[in-house]
Amino acid sequence: MVASAPNMARQVLDATDIKRAVTRITHEILEKNRNSDDLVLIGIPTRGDELAARIAAKMSEVEGKTISFGSLDITMYRDDLRMRPARGLEPTSIPEDIDGKVVVLVDDVLMSGRTIRAALDALNDHGRPRAVQLAVLVDRGHRELPIRADFVGKNLPTSMSERVQVRLSLTDDADDSVTITGGEE
Amino acid sequence: MKHLLSTRDLSREDATLILDTAQELLAVAERPVKKLPTLRGRTIVNLFYEDSTRTRISFEAAAKRLSADVINFSAKGSSVSKGESLKDTALTLQAMGADAVVIRHSASGAPHLLAESQWMRGAVVNAGDGTHEHPTQALLDAFTMRRHLGELDGKNIVIVGDVLHSRVARSNAYLLSTLGANVTLVSPPTLFPVGIETWPVATSYNLDASLESADAVMMLRVQNERMNASFFPSAREYSRRYGLNAQRVAKLAEHAIVMHPGPMNRGMEITADVADSDRSVIVEQVTNGVAVRMAVLYLLLSGSQTPEAIES
């Protein structure tokens, strides 16, 4: 028998990489949606909302006008509520009427796609956007639903036994980073 | 947390989780679609052995906003009037697959009996039992205070009136002191229950002396239906010494709010002009009640606490 390997944390993105990724995603969103007037950025707590705020700030800087952003809690729409202990809710703040707007959902890690499925349902109860797009910082594969991201910070092929941990300065009170832990040899 | 029977069972963390959850759920009433899919396929029975308007409607609205199926049961016009026992009613509900029972009963302890018996497996929510407790009312009161006064640590809450018969007073006394508030109960000597000295509250017979430092004043209904002895000489005397009128409201601090769990006896414990004044948050209490009950039902029903349920 071989002793299991220690859980080494590998850092894949540092603060500079994340900043670059946010800048690139910002430009890609603007490139795809010529008119930024209709854009609303909505992040999924707990880290998607911080990313949405960063992208909105960057975009406001580039466009020279204020781009609105908000957050959308999806807890009540999850499909695994009956399998896990009840949990508290995160804040939802939709900045304006989203009817007819282009909503860009923002999340930190995309994996199964179930969070995004829940977010689409939740969004539906707030209005009818003209289009919904998806921006994620990390796409680690392993999709369980037919969902894909329009804007990806980094594609990160991982195994199911690994854990991807995103840290952002405001949410985690630590330097920005993306690390992978676990995984078998 | 499997049942909600008494505010004495709630730790500060539990209570804060319920209030924080209610805070987020309050916004659901503002949305185009005032419904969440969370409790789809769950059945909640409102088992009301005692009359109630706002509590029953509030629980029904809360359950429906979470997409649960609601069965309303009131003792009048049911087999209870044919003499069916609580046990047999509970067995019936279990057989029908009730996931939660919201019970109001004139006998103190009925919800405990239901929760501790093996008659049914669902969650039990106490919606008022006799003169014992009414936990969701206390939670919505605390929620309303928190919205107006901020965190309740060190806040002075004065609860006035028929403490003896009031399940609202008891539930509030324990919940508010758990949340760090200083609670003063004001009542005529005849309307304090035996053992009041063991409650985590201060007591007084003098309303005027307690008003100046109060952050919130909660008036209790004089429960005429439970007044089987002469607790005070006349309604007029009660109203003069313990009723809230405009002169007394003038003594309150500017930020202080006036509350009442309803239904009000206008002119008895509270005058109509005070009840309708801008200091009064009585109507807001009703709105907040739905959000707080949604939070309670969500936290009791949505997750699974048992490992075997996860596997199944």
Boltz contact constraints between the chains, C-beta under 6 A:
constraints:
  - contact:
      token1: [A, 76]
      token2: [B, 36]
      max_distance: 6.0
  - contact:
      token1: [A, 76]
      token2: [B, 38]
      max_distance: 6.0
  - contact:
      token1: [A, 81]
      token2: [B, 302]
      max_distance: 6.0
  - contact:
      token1: [A, 82]
      token2: [B, 304]
      max_distance: 6.0
  - contact:
      token1: [A, 83]
      token2: [B, 310]
      max_distance: 6.0
  - contact:
      token1: [A, 84]
      token2: [B, 303]
      max_distance: 6.0
  - contact:
      token1: [A, 85]
      token2: [B, 303]
      max_distance: 6.0
  - contact:
      token1: [A, 86]
      token2: [B, 299]
      max_distance: 6.0
  - contact:
      token1: [A, 86]
      token2: [B, 302]
      max_distance: 6.0
  - contact:
      token1: [A, 86]
      token2: [B, 303]
      max_distance: 6.0
  - contact:
      token1: [A, 88]
      token2: [B, 17]
      max_distance: 6.0
  - contact:
      token1: [A, 88]
      token2: [B, 20]
      max_distance: 6.0
  - contact:
      token1: [A, 88]
      token2: [B, 21]
      max_distance: 6.0
  - contact:
      token1: [A, 89]
      token2: [B, 21]
      max_distance: 6.0
  - contact:
      token1: [A, 89]
      token2: [B, 24]
      max_distance: 6.0
  - contact:
      token1: [A, 125]
      token2: [B, 33]
      max_distance: 6.0
